[in-house]
Amino acid sequence: LYLRCDQETDYFSRAIQLLTIDSKRCPHMGSCVDQKCANINNTLLIPELEEGNKYPGRTRCLESCGGLGCDCFYLSSGCLIYRVYAVPTDNKVYRQFHCLRWSKEIKLELVMEGLNKTQSRQYYVLQLMPNVPTPSLHSHFISDDYDLAITKKPNTAPLYCQSRETAIATNCTLNDDRRCTAAENKVQCECPPYDIAEEFNRIELKLPVKTSSWELRRRKNMVIAKIPHLVSSDVMIDFNRTIEQLTTLEDDDVCTIVNAPLEGCYSCLRDGNLSITRRDGRRNSLRTPSLCRLVPTERNTSKLRFHFNTARQSQNCSIRCGKNLRYFTLEGVLKYIGDPQAPLTSLMGTSSAHNDFV
């Protein structure tokens, strides 16, 4: 049994390195004005963080010290503005997907014989509802268009792209779980451990993945689950085949039959008989009188047995070979064999029959 994955894409991503750029601003200076950090959101591009604005990232602000102790003129709190951004480490684009459903199929190998050729190894896909010992079919997969791998940490990649084109252009969204804290005039962040390239290159997760009862393999860009055992299903196949050409083979063999005399007796148990020989060695259609039966003796020889009530016989017969019809005549004088008790009956005067003995 083969199960074919109907894929649904979750997102596209790339292998990245997360970097942080920060800027300490005194109150009423640069971007630290009005409501200060309250005016700064994740998508805002701050001039002080120009280098990080070139890449996907998020901007945040932490309240920082102010006054003369922090080299500021105003005594109110300042702003520690920072941006976490993603820099691609290579040109690969990864796609994470899951199987919305699994289409079931069975491969049948058929040999269909025609009049002039044989078509073999024809594969047909059948829609079935078998009792499937389900493997790990709810897994998520990662693909780079060349290889496929199972991911044990789905939806944890920090870089989300809607399409392959946006991933190439790094026009994506960064969803990281970095925890950043203020440290004087700098920001310290804890990096998440997930790396999509490292996850993809794990040997034990690369397809094909085999177990004792099922196998996940790659067929082009598709995921196929193969279950060789413990599958049961009722299958009914209806084939409709159109015959485009029909060839008729006719055998016009020439056959002959040699006339032979009738032998034997009439009105007796042994009957009359005739041996005929067919020179072509095939079974042919022989038409004879209704009072006879055909007794095969050898490969090309048959013996005809007749039952007649008169001595002199002349019968017209025919034999057909293919389209050809041949006629021949059976002629002969049969002997009469009377009852052995007849002479005694005649001598006793109890019979009026006149018999000739042979």
N, C-alpha and C positions, 0 to 999 in steps of 0.2 A: 504494500500500500504506500502511495506517495501523497504527501500533503504539501500543497503549494501555498506559500504565504502571500496573502493580498496585503501589500504594504501600505502603511499610512505614515507619512513623514512627520516627525515631531519638530525638528529644527535642523538647521545647518550650523556648523561651528568650525573653528580653527584652533590649532595649537598656539597658545599665547604665553606671554610673560607679563605678569601684573607689576606695574611700576606705580610709584607715588611721587607727585610733585606738590610742594606746599609753599605758602607765602604768608608771613606774619605782617599784618597791617595794623597800624595804630588807629584809634578812633578818629573818624572824620577824615581818613586818608584812603585814597584809592577806592576799592570796592567796599570798604568798611564804613559805610555812611548810612544815614537815616536809621533804619531798624537793624542795621548791622547784619548778623547771621540770619535773622528772620527773613531777609530779602533774598537769600541764596538757596536755590533748590538743586536737585540732582542733575538736571539737564542744562543748567546755566553755564555758559562759557565765560570764564573770568579772564580778563586781559593778563592778569598776573600769572596765569597758568597756561601760557600760550603753547608751550611744548606739548602739554598733555591734551590740549584741545584738538590735536591732529588725529587722535585715535578714539575709539569708543571708550567711554568711561562714565564716571559719575562724580559730581562736584558736591562737596560738603563743607561745612564751616563749624568750627569749635570756638567757643568763647575763650579769649586769652587775656593775659594781664595787660594793664595799661599804666599810665603815669610815668613819672621820671625813672622809677626802678626798671622799667621795661623800655627805656629810651623813647618814651612817648610824652608829648606835651600835655595832652588832656589826661585827667585822672580817671576817666571811665574805662571800662574794659575794652580791649581790642579784639581783633578777629584773626583766627588761625585758619586760613582758607587752604583746602587741599583738594586734589583730584586723583583718584585711582583710575588708571587707564590700562588698556590691553594692547600690547605690541605683538603682532604675529611673529612666530619664530620660523615658519616655513611657508611654502605656497600651497600646501595641501588643504583641501576642503573636505570636512567630514559631514556625513549625514546620519543622524540618528532616526530610527524608525521602529515601529512595532507592527505586529501582524493584526490587522483589524479582524480578519477571519482566515481560516485555513480551508482552501478548496481541496476536496478529496478526489483523487484520480487513481486509476489502475491501468497499468500498461499490459496490453495483450499483443502477443506476436502471432500473426495470422499468415497462413500460406494459402493464397487464392489461385487456383489453377484455371487457366483458360485453354482455348483450343490451340493457340499458337505461342503462348508465352506463360510464364509463371511470375506472379508478383509476390515477393516475399518481404518479410519484415515491415509490415504496415502497422503503425501504432494508432490506437484509438483511445480517446479520453472518455471515460464513462462517469456520469454523475451518480454517486453512491451515498448511502447513509450507513456506513459500516460501524461496527462496535470497535472503537479505536482506543487502544491503550495509550492515553495522551502523554507525550513527553513534556519537556519544559517549553510549552508553546506560547507562554505569556512573556517570554523574554523580550528585551529590547536589543536592537542590533545597531552597530556602527559600520558605515561603509565609506571607503574613499574612492569608489568606482573601480577598484582593482581587487580588493580583498574585503571580506566580511568577518566581523567578530561580534561575539556576545558582550554586552556591557553589563556589569554587575551594579553599576551606579548610574542608573538612567536619570536624565534631567538634572544632572549636577554640573554640567559644563557651564562656566561663568559667561561665555560669549554665545549669545543667541542671535541667529540670522534667519530671516524669513525665506531666503532663496539662495541659490548658489551664486547668483550675480552679486547680491548684497554682501555675501561672505567674501567674495574676491575683492570687492571694493571696501571691505571692512566697514560697511554702513550697517552696523549691528548694535545690539543692546547689551550692555554689561550688567550682569546680575551676580555680583559677588557677595560673599558673606564676610568680607574683611572687617575686623574690629579694630578701629583706630582710636588712639588716645593722644592727648596733647602732652608734649614733653618740652617745656619751655617754648622755644621758637620753632620746634619741629613736630612732626607727626610720626608716631610709631604704629605700624599696622601688622597684624598677624595674617600671614598668607594661608589660603586654603590649600590642602594637600592634593586636590584633584588635578590631574593632567590628562587631557583627552588622548594625546599621542601615546602616553605611557599605557593608558588603559587599552588602547587599540592594539598595541604591539605585544600584549600578553599572549604567549604561545598557546597556553591551554584554552584560551577563548577564541582562537582563530578557527574558522570553519575550514575543513569538516571537523565536527565534534562527534565522536562515536562512543556509544555505550553498548551494553550487552543486548538491549532490547530496542533501541532506536538510534537514528543517526541524523544529524543536521549537516547538510552539505550546501554548497553554492553551485547554482546553474546559471551562468552569466551573472546577472545582477539580482537573481531571485534566490530566495531561501527555500530549500526543499527538505522536508522531514520524511525520512524513509523508515517504515516500520515493516520489517520482513516477516515477522511472526506474530501469532496470537491475534489475527484479524479475521473476522467472520462477516460475511455479507451474502445476500441473495442477489444474483446478477442475471438480468434478462437482456439479451442483445437481439436487435432486429436489424438485419442487413438488407438494404435495397440496392441491387446492382443492375445497371443498365448494360445490356449486351449490344454493343455497337456493330459487331460483325459476326455473322454466322456462316460457318463453312460446312458444306455437305460433301461427304466422301462417298462416291458410288463405285462399286466394284463390278466391272463388266467382264468378268472372267469367261473364258471360253471353255466349256466342258463338253465332254462326249460320253456316250454310253454305248457299249457294245452289245448287240443283240445276242441272246443266248436262248437255246431251246428250253421249253418247259419240260420238266421231268416229274415223275411221281404218279399219283393216282387220283381218281375223283371219287366222291362219295365214300371217303375212307378217313381214318384217323391221321395218317401222316400228311395228307394234303399234297398239292403240287408245289414245287419250289423252283426258284430261279435265282442264280447268283449273278450279281451285277458288280462291276468295278468302276470306281470313280478315279479318274486320272489326275484331278487337281488336288486331292487330299483334303477338301473342305466339306463342310456340311451344306448340302444343297436341298432345294425343295423338289421332292419327287412326288408326282401325282400318278396314282395307280388305281385299278378298280377297287371298289369298296369291299370286295370279298377277299382282302389280303391284309397281311401284316408284315412290317419290316423288322427283320432280325439282324442287328449288326454283328458281324463275326470278327473282322479284322479292321485295321485303321481305314483302309480305302475300299473294303469289300463289305457288301451287305447282301443278305439273302431274303428274297421275297417268298412268302408262303401264301398259297391260294387255297380256297375251298370251293371247288366246282362240282356240279352235279352231272356234267356231260363230259364226254371224252375229248372231242375236238374243240380247241380254244383258239381264239384270235382276239387279242385285247390291244387297244390303242392307249399308250401312256405318254407322259411328258415329263421333262425335267427342266428346272429353271436355275440358271446361274446368273445372278445379277439381273440385267435386263433381258438376257438372252433366254429364249425358250426353245428346247429341242424335243422332238417327238421320236418315239421308237415303238415297235410292235412286238408283242409277246405272242408267239405261236407255238403250238405243239399238240400232240395227241397223248392224252393221259390214259393210263391203264386202270382197269377196274379190278379190285380185289374183293371178292364176295365173302360171305359168312362161311366159315368152315363147316357148320352144321347143315348148310343148304343141301348138299348131295344126299345126306341121310334122309332129309325131309322129303326130297323128291322121290326117292326109292320107296318110301312108305306111302306115297300118294297123298300126302297132306299139304302139298304146295303146288301151285301152278306156275311158279317162276322158272324162267329159262336163263341160266347164268353161264357165262364163259369164264373159265378159270385161266389165270395167267401163271 
